[in-house]
Amino acid sequence: MSTSRTQSPLRRALAAVRNAWRSLTSMKTALVLLFLLAVAAMPGALLPQRDVEAEATANYIAEHGTVAEIMDKLQLFGVFKSVWFTSIYALLFVSLVGCIVPRCFEHFRALRTPPVATPRNLSRLPRHTTRESDEDPETAAQTVLAGLKGWRKISRVGGANEAEGTVTVSAEKGYLREAGNLVFHISLVGILIAIGVGQQFSYEGSRIVIAGDDGFCNISSNYDNFRSGNLVDGTGLAPFCLKADKVLATFLPNAQPDMFRTTASYQDREGLRDGTWKQYEIEVNKPLRMDGVRVYMLGHGYAATFTVTYPNGAVRKQTMQFAPQDRINFLSSGALRFDPPAELYPSEEERRTKQIGIEGLLAPTKQLDGTLLTSRFPAANDPAVAVDIYEGDTGLDTGKPQNIFSLSRDQIDSGRLAKKARVNLSVGQSTTIEGGTQVRFDGVTNFAALQVSHNPAQNWTLIFSIGMLGGLIVSLTVRRRRVFVRLTPREHGGTVMEIAGLARTDLAGWTEDFEALADRLVGPNGEKVA
């Protein structure tokens, strides 16, 4: 009569944990998690992400209503910082480490272990041949060992199941295949770590720099858009200042971009100490590198310059970038705001109602269809603007954020900002609105859209990527092979050589390679029997 032994709750819990760990650290689970990570990243490529395109994300949610709000709660607009993406990422990391560490120890033991003993019946192996040699077994064994250059090999004399005087040779090659496989997976873990570290310590800022302006210094508040990792608070950034001396854009006759270039003056850490400036030409695929920071030129556009002359002769001049709406011919839109002189309007309240707002389109090379302005070429060959001129309260003192490329719709709809004129102006032309204020279009200046990036793990990501590629190539090209030779003495002298081969991975080309190897192993004194 048998009695069943009931496991304690602690034993059952430990068994469950052990089984879960074995499942998690299996290669099958790692592959599934890698596939899930790729699938989980798809919404980040298909949907606007709040960290990258905050305005586009807000517009998308407004347009799609309830469905988009549900998607937002599911963190689909912040995929790479979401709980579920981070969970998959962490599980994949743990699974890969759990797979790789035991395999590394196993591979290390295999390298220290001599090749296995020669099997009793070599004729059962996939590749088999019998040769004869005039040499005695021990001499023939030395010939065999000499022919196995580059193989891990061992010669054994006799054995429990071997005839007297028999010598066996076991050899194996292709251990580099497993090493390459391990390098591939270790590099994959390295990439995961590098990306994770980079996300925490990296930052990226974009800034429009108008040629000839004062430029900017590397402070988070100086960027038009700035995003950073969780461990970067915007202080302690790499010190540098940069300004655009000249921005050049050339186009082919068919309006396709030919080349964008920014001739920049910059002060790095050393330059800030001694007050010196250096020059560098930034191009689209030629960033400026300094102190672990890269400055890229992402694009180009135009800034319009207007001069406002008030009735008392006071002059206000301003240059403001316009946002390209047509990426082919660079028809752009933008807005400018001017405060009136205090000597003309002493009262602050009166000055607020006499602000000038300009909003409209800029064409680098004008084309008029009646009064409708368009651009026929992206280069600034014949600049012109079509603008609405407003007077009143532009809303800058309300504390509400405004788009720099347009005037406040609330101020216009409420009547606090009234339209005074709608005109087309070429360079040098002006118009005078009610009250005697003159608005003149002075011309255009090129601007460069620059991006400043810092990722301390970028070089490590590159190193591990190269390691992945190298490991993959090795694991796919190196073939694992085993060869066994039994050398049995003949009755009247000489040796009978049984040679067998076993392919540990693929069989491609092994027949021809095996026959050539057998011919090499028997040496010049051998001949084929079967």
NUDRENTI-709811 format. One record per atom (N, C-alpha, C): x, y, z. Coordinates in steps of 0.05 Angstrom, whole numbers, plus 5000, padded with zeros to 4 digits. Each point is the difference from the previous one (the first is absolute). Example, Ala and Ser with C-alpha at 12.3 -4.5 7.8 and 13.67 -1.06 7.14 Angstrom:
// residues 2
526448865156
498250245000
501850245000
499350214986
501650245001
498550225014
//
This chain:
// residues 530
501749765000
498350245000
501850255000
499550184981
501750244998
498550245011
501550185011
498850245011
501150244984
498250184993
500850244985
501050215019
502150124992
501250215016
499250274989
498750165016
499050264992
502250215003
500550154979
502150215001
498950235017
501950125014
499350245015
499550244981
498550205009
499550244983
502650134992
502150005017
502550124993
501349854977
500049735001
501249844979
498550054973
497350025002
498550044976
500650284988
500350205017
500750274991
502750004987
502049875013
502649994988
500149854974
498449794998
499849854974
498850184978
497950155008
498850184980
501950214990
501650115020
501950214992
502249874982
500949765007
502149874984
499049954972
497549904997
498949944974
499650264984
499150215013
499750264986
502750104990
502049985017
502750094992
501049844976
499649735001
500949844977
498650084974
497450055003
498550084976
500950274990
500550195018
500850274992
502750004987
501849835010
502850004990
500549804977
497849904988
500449834977
500350174975
501449894980
500450154976
497350054985
498249815003
497350034987
498650255011
500150045026
498850235013
501450264991
502649994998
501550244991
499250084972
499649804982
499250074973
497250115000
498249895016
497350105002
500050295010
501550055020
500250285011
501250194980
502049914985
501250174979
497950074979
498449814993
497850054981
498050195011
499249965026
498150185013
501150295001
502650025005
501250275002
499850144973
500549854978
499750124974
497250084994
498049845008
497250064996
499250245017
501050015025
499350225018
501150264991
502250004985
501250254990
498550114976
498249844988
498650104975
498350245005
498450025022
498550245005
501750255002
502549975009
501850235002
500850114973
499949824980
500750094973
497550104984
497649905008
497650064985
498550245012
500350055025
498550215014
501850225009
499150255001
501650225010
500749955030
502450065007
500949955028
500350275014
498950025024
499850255015
502850125005
502049835005
502750105006
501350134975
499249914977
501250094975
498350224986
497449954999
498150184986
497750065018
500350175020
497950065019
497650124986
500550194982
497750144987
498549814981
501549844985
498749804982
498449805016
501149925024
498549815017
497450125010
500150255008
497650145010
497950034978
500950064975
498250024978
498749734993
501649795001
499049734994
497949925020
500450065026
498049935020
497550164996
500350264993
497750174996
498349914976
501449904979
498649914976
498649735003
501149835016
498949735002
498449945025
499750205017
498049995022
500549775020
497849865006
500049805021
502149774995
500149924975
501949784993
502950085007
500750254993
502750105005
500450035030
497950085015
500350025029
500649735013
498649794990
500549735010
502949924993
500850064975
502849944992
502050145018
499350255008
501850155017
500249875028
497849905010
500149865026
501649744998
500149884976
501649764996
502950074994
500750255002
502750104996
501149954972
498250014980
500849964973
501450254988
499750235013
501350244991
502650055015
500849815016
502650015014
501049715003
500249874977
500549715000
502649935015
502250144994
502649925010
500550065029
498150145012
500150045029
497649875014
498549854986
497649875011
500849775019
498249935017
500449785019
500349744986
498249954980
500149744987
502449974981
500950214987
502549974984
502449965018
500150155022
502349975018
500049725012
497649885006
499949735011
501149804980
499150024975
501149814980
503050034997
500950255000
502950064998
501549875023
499050035024
501449895024
499949704999
497749884993
499849714999
501949884979
500250144977
501849904979
502950015010
500750225014
502750025011
500649775020
498249955018
500449795020
500149734986
498249954980
500049754986
502649954985
501050204987
502549974985
502449955019
500150145022
502249965020
499849715011
497549925007
499649735010
500749784980
499750064974
500849814980
503149994996
501150244999
502850034991
502049905022
499550075025
502049945021
500549705002
497949835002
500649715000
501449904975
499250114977
501349914975
502950084999
500750235012
502950085001
501649805017
498949925023
501449815017
500249734985
497849924987
500149754986
502050004977
500150224986
502050024978
502850005011
500550135022
502650005012
500849725009
498249855011
500649725008
500549834975
498550054978
500449844976
502850054988
501050255003
502650064990
502249865016
499549945025
502049875017
499749694999
497949914988
499549714999
501149884974
501649795001
501149884976
497849884983
500449974974
498049874982
499149735011
497649934994
498949745010
501449774987
499849775014
501449764990
498749914974
501649854985
499149904974
497849795004
497750024986
497949805003
500949724991
498649805010
500749724994
499649944971
497650084989
499349934973
500050254983
502250054986
500250254984
498349994975
499449764991
498549974975
497150115002
499150045024
497350115004
499850314997
502350125000
500050294997
499550084971
498950254996
499250084973
502249994979
502450065007
502350004982
502049795010
500749814982
501749785008
501749914976
502549945005
501749894979
502249835014
501149814985
502249835010
502450034982
502250055012
502550034984
502149815013
502249954985
502249855009
502650164997
501849955019
502650154999
502249805006
502350064989
502449835005
501350065026
499150225013
501250075026
498849845022
501549975023
498849875023
498050195013
498249905017
497950175012
501050255013
502149985016
500950245015
501150214980
501549914980
501050204980
497850114984
498049834992
497750104985
498450195016
499949955027
498550195017
501350285000
502750004999
501350264999
499550144973
499849844979
499350124974
497250125000
498149855014
497350105002
499950265016
501450005023
500050245017
501250244985
502149954983
501250224985
498050114979
498349824989
498050094980
497750145012
499749995026
497750145013
500850265013
501550164984
500950265010
497650185003
499850145023
497850175006
497749865014
500149745004
498049845014
500949965029
498049985018
500649905027
500049704998
502249875008
500449724994
501449865023
499649745001
501449835021
500449724989
502249895006
500649724992
500049825024
498749774998
499849815022
501049734991
501649875016
501149744993
498449795015
498949804986
498549795012
497450095012
498949845017
497550065013
498649755008
497950025016
498649765010
498849834978
499050134979
498749854978
501750004974
502550065002
501750014977
501949764999
500649924975
502049794996
502750095008
501849805005
502650075009
501550154977
501450215008
501650164980
498350214986
497450015005
498350204987
500450285011
500150194983
500250295007
497550144989
498850175016
497750164991
500750305002
498850154982
500350295000
497250124999
499550195017
497550155000
500650304996
498550134983
500550284994
497450154996
500050255006
497750164997
500850294994
498450134983
500550294995
497350144997
500150265001
497550164997
499050115027
501849995020
499250125026
499550304997
501250124980
499750294996
497150074993
498549804990
497250054993
498450075025
500449845021
498650075025
501050265013
502650044997
501150265010
498750234985
499749984974
498750214985
497150045008
498749785005
497250015009
499850145027
501949945018
500050145026
500750294997
501950074983
500650284995
497650154990
498549874982
497550134989
498150065023
499549815017
498050045021
501050195022
502649985006
501250195020
499850294989
500650034974
499850264988
497150105000
498149824996
497250085001
499350115028
500949865020
499650105028
501450275003
502450024989
501550255002
498550234987
498749954977
498450204987
497650095017
498749805012
497850075018
500950175023
502349935011
501050175023
500750284990
501450014977
500950264989
497650184994
497949884988
497650164993
498750095026
499849835020
498850075025
501550235014
502649975001
501750215012
499850264985
500149974973
499850244983
497450155004
497849855003
497450135005
499950155026
501549915019
500050145026
501850245001
502250004986
502050215002
500250174975
498449954979
500250164976
498250245000
500550194983
498250234995
500250084972
497950144991
499950094972
498450264999
501150204987
498650254997
500150104971
497950144991
500050114973
499850305002
501250134981
500150305001
500250104971
498450204994
500350154975
501950235004
502150014983
502150205002
500050174975
499450255002
500050184977
502850104994
500849994975
502750094992
500550285009
502250055014
500750275009
499050075027
498349835012
499050055027
502149945021
499350055025
501949955022
500449715006
498249834991
500249715005
498949935028
501249785011
499049905026
502249855014
499649965026
501749835016
498549755009
501549805008
498849745006
498750005028
497750135001
498350005024
497249914992
498849835016
497549884992
497950204993
500050235014
497950204995
500550154973
502349964988
500550144975
499049854975
498949765004
499149854977
497150044994
499249974975
497250014992
498649755010
501449774999
498949755011
502449865014
499549905024
502149865015
498849765014
501249774996
499149765015
502549865010
499749875023
502349885012
499249745015
502049855007
499649765016
499250065028
499149795015
499050045027
502150115019
502549954994
502250085018
501450254991
498850144981
501150264991
497950225006
500850195017
498150215008
500350264985
501749994979
500350244983
502350185010
501249945023
502350155009
502549834996
502350135001
502549854997
500549894972
498750134979
500549914973
502850084991
500949864979
502750064990
500150304992
502050155009
500050294995
501050064972
498450154985
500850104974
498050224991
500950174983
498350204987
500449984970
497950074985
500149974971
498450214986
501050104978
498450194983
500549934971
498150064983
500149954972
501050254986
502450004989
501050224984
498750024973
499649764988
498849994974
498649744996
497650014988
498549764994
499650004970
500949794987
499949984971
498349764992
498250054981
498349794989
500050024970
500749784986
499950004971
498149794990
498950054976
497949824990
500649944970
499249774992
500249924972
497950144983
500350014974
497950144983
497249895003
499849745009
497349895004
499050045028
501250185015
499250085027
500849805021
501449794993
500949815021
502450125015
500149965027
502350105016
502649884990
502050174998
502749914992
501849985025
500050215016
501850015023
499250215020
499949935026
499650195021
502650015017
500850245006
502550035016
499850245018
500949965025
500150225019
502950055008
500950244994
502750085010
499750115028
500849845020
499550075028
502550085014
499750195018
502150075019
499249895027
501849875014
499349885026
502250035020
499250005025
501949995022
499549755016
502049825001
499849775016
501050065029
500549805015
500850045028
502550185002
501949934983
502550165000
499650284990
498350034978
499550264989
498550195019
498349885017
498550165019
501950115022
502249855005
501950095020
501750234990
500949984975
501850214990
498650194981
497449974995
498650194983
500449984970
501049774991
500649964971
497749854987
499750054974
497949874984
501449824979
498849784994
500949824979
497849994979
500749924976
498149984978
499849714990
497549934991
499649734990
497650024981
500149854978
497849994981
498349755005
497650055010
498249785006
498349954976
499949744992
498449924978
498149785009
498249914982
497949825009
501149745012
502149894988
501249765010
502850045011
500550255009
502650075010
499650175025
499449885023
499550155024
502550115013
499650205016
502250115017
500149845025
502349905008
500349835023
501950145020
499150005026
501750125021
498949915027
501849925018
499349935027
497749805002
499949814982
497949805000
497450094989
499950244989
497650124988
500350014970
497849954985
500050024971
497950204992
500750184982
498250214990
499449934971
497549934994
499249934973
498550234987
500250024973
498450174985
497749844988
497650045009
497749844991
498650124976
500250274997
498650124978
500650304998
498450134984
500550284993
497450134994
499950275003
497650154994
500750304999
497950164999
500450294997
498850155023
501350225008
499050185019
499550274986
497750125006
499350264988
500750235018
501050224989
500750245015
498050224993
498750115020
498250234997
500950235017
499550244990
500550255015
497450155003
499350075025
497650165005
500950285009
499050204985
500750285007
497550145009
500150105025
497750135013
499850294992
497750135004
499650284991
502150195012
501149945023
501950185012
502949944990
500249824981
502749934989
501449775014
498949905022
501249775014
499949764982
502249845000
500249774983
500349755016
498549794992
500349745012
500649804977
502249845003
500849814979
500149735012
499149804985
499949725011
500349804978
501549795006
500349784981
498949755014
498249864986
498749765012
499849784980
500649765009
499949774982
497149934992
499749914975
497449914990
500149704996
497949865007
499949714998
499349914972
501749844987
499449904973
497449845000
498250074982
497549844996
500249824975
501550094981
500449854975
503049934999
500549745005
502849915001
501449994973
498550054979
501350004973
500950284993
498250205001
500750274993
500250195024
499749895024
500550155025
498250245004
497549984991
498050205008
499649975030
500450225015
500149985029
498050195013
499349945025
498250175015
501350085026
499250245010
501250105025
498650255010
500950105022
498850235013
502150165015
499650265003
501750185015
498350175018
501150095022
498650185019
501850235008
499050245000
501550245006
498750165022
501650085020
499050195021
500650294991
498050185004
500450284993
501950145019
501150234991
501950155018
498650135023
501350005023
498850115024
499650304998
501850144984
499850294998
497550084984
499049824983
497750074984
497449945015
500149785016
497649935016
500949965029
500050215016
501149995027
498549805017
497449974996
498449825017
500449714992
500549835019
500449714995
497549884987
497750085009
497549894989
499750084971
500750254993
499850094973
502149864982
502449965011
502049854984
499149724994
498649875019
499149734995
497949994977
498550214996
498050004979
501250104973
502550085000
501350094976
502249824990
500049755009
502049814990
499449934971
502149934985
499749934972
500549704998
498249864986
500449724994
500049964970
501849844990
500349944971
499849704997
498349904982
499749724996
499549944971
501349794989
499649944972
501949804989
500450024973
501649814985
502550134989
502149844997
502550094988
500649814977
500650124977
500749854976
502950064993
501949815000
502850064992
500250114972
498549884982
499950104972
497050034993
499250254999
497150054999
498849924973
497549925001
498349954977
497250105007
498950194985
497450115006
498049914979
497749905011
497749944984
497950205008
500050234987
498450235010
501350115025
498649985022
501250085026
500949765017
499649764989
500749765015
502949944997
501449995023
502949975000
500749705004
501749904983
501249735003
503050024994
501449785004
502950004994
500549804977
501650084981
500649824978
502849875001
501650085020
502749885003
500950045029
501449805011
500750025029
502350195007
501650094981
502150195006
498950285001
501450175016
499050285004
500850174977
498949954976
500750164976
498350264999
497549995008
498350244999
498049985023
501050065025
498249965023
497750205000
497749915011
497750175004
498349885022
498350175011
498249915022
497150094994
498249845010
497150085000
499249995029
499450245011
499650025029
497550155007
498949935024
498050155013
501350165022
499450265002
501150175020
497850075020
500649955026
498050045021
501150225019
498150135013
500750195022
498249945024
501150015023
498549955024
501649855021
498749835015
501349845021
500749724989
502649954996
500849744989
499749775020
499650075025
499649795021
502549905013
502250134995
502549915011
500150045031
498450195010
500050055029
497849845015
498649834985
497949845014
501149775015
502449924995
501149765014
499449744986
498450014979
499349754985
502149944979
500849754998
502049934979
498950044972
501750104982
499250054973
501949864980
498949944977
501649884979
501650234987
502649974997
501750224989
499550044971
498749804987
499550034971
497350104993
498450085020
497350114994
499250185023
498250184994
498950185021
497749855015
499350105023
498049885017
497250024987
498749774995
497350014989
498050125020
500549955025
498250115021
500050314999
502450124997
500250294999
498650114975
500349864978
498850094975
497049975001
499049775009
497149955000
498650185020
501450085021
498750175020
500150304992
501450064979
500250284991
502250165013
501549885019
502150155013
502450044981
500149844979
502150044980
498550034973
500150244989
498450064976
501850014975
499049884978
501550004975
499850284988
502350114991
500250274989
500749994970
501349784991
500750004972
500749714992
499649944974
500949754988
501550074974
502649954999
501650094977
502049794992
500950024975
502249854989
502450194998
502349925011
502350175000
502449854989
501550134983
502649904991
502150145018
502549914996
502250115017
500150314996
500050155022
500250294999
497450144999
497849864994
497450134998
498850035028
498250205003
498850065026
497150074996
498650015022
497250095001
499650155026
498150204998
499450165024
497249955008
499649935026
497349945010
498850255013
497549985007
498650225013
501550095025
500450265003
501550115022
502850084993
500949934975
502650084990
502349815005
499549775011
502249815005
500749854974
502649994993
500949884975
501249735006
499449804983
501149735002
501549944974
502649935003
501649954976
501249725001
499949864978
501349744997
502850044990
502049925017
502850054993
501449784986
499049755002
501349784986
500049755018
501549804991
500149745013
502849935008
500349845020
502549895009
499749705004
502049854992
499949715004
500249935030
498649795008
500549895027
500549704997
501349895021
500649725001
498549885024
498849764995
498849855021
502149815011
501050055025
502149845012
498949825022
501349785003
499349815022
502549935015
499950045026
502249935018
499349745014
501849804998
499549745011
502449915017
499349885023
502149895017
499049735010
501549794994
499449735009
502649865008
500549985026
502649895009
500449714993
497849864993
500249714994
500149954970
500250204984
499949964971
502349834989
502450065010
502349854990
499849705009
499049965024
499649725009
497949864983
497950144992
498049894983
501349914973
501750174989
501449934976
501849765003
501549995022
501849785005
498549745002
497850005016
498449765003
498649924974
499350194984
498749944974
502049864982
502550105000
502149864984
500549725011
499949975027
500349745012
497849814992
497550104999
497849844991
500449904972
500850194982
500349924972
502349804997
502350055014
502249814999
499349735011
498649995023
499249755011
498149854983
498150144987
498149874982
501449884976
501950154988
501549904977
501549745007
501450015023
501549775009
498249765005
497850045014
498249785006
498749884975
499750164979
498749904975
502049874981
502650075002
501949904981
501849775011
500450005026
501749785011
498349755003
501249774992
498649745001
501449825021
498349875015
501049825020
500349724988
502449885003
500649744989
501449835021
499449744999
501549805016
501149794982
502549915005
501249794985
501249805020
499649744993
501149785016
501649824982
502349915010
501749824985
500849775018
499549754990
501049775014
502249874983
502349975012
502349894986
500649725012
499549794983
500449735010
502249874984
501949875014
502349884986
499149764983
501249984976
499549774983
501849765008
499149774992
501549765008
502849994988
500350104975
502749994987
501250284998
499450175019
501250275000
498250214988
500350245008
498450224990
497550045019
498250174991
497850085017
497450024983
497849915012
497450044989
498850255014
499250204985
499050255011
497150034994
498450005021
497250064998
499650305006
498950144982
499650295003
497050064998
499050145020
497150075000
499750305007
497950124989
499550285005
497250055008
499650205017
497350075009
499850314999
497950094986
499550284998
498250085024
500950185017
498550085023
497850214993
500350134977
498050214993
498949934972
500950134979
498949954973
501749794986
498749884980
501449794984
501050104973
499650264994
500650114974
503049974995
500749874977
502849984992
501749805016
498749865019
501649835018
501149754985
498549904979
500949764986
502750064986
500150214985
502550074986
502350065019
499350165021
502050085020
501049755015
498249825005
500949765016
501949834984
499449964974
501849834984
502750144997
500150264997
502650144998
501549985026
498550015023
501349985026
501249725004
498549804992
500949725003
502649964983
500150114976
502449974984
502450135014
499550235013
502250145014
500949845024
498149875014
500749875025
501749744996
499549864978
501549754995
502850054990
500550254990
502650064990
500749874974
502550034991
500849894974
500249705000
500149885023
500349715001
497449855003
497750144997
497449875004
498649964974
498149815000
498349954977
497249935010
498050064982
497249965008
499249714996
498649905021
499049734998
497050004995
498550175015
497150014997
499150285008
//
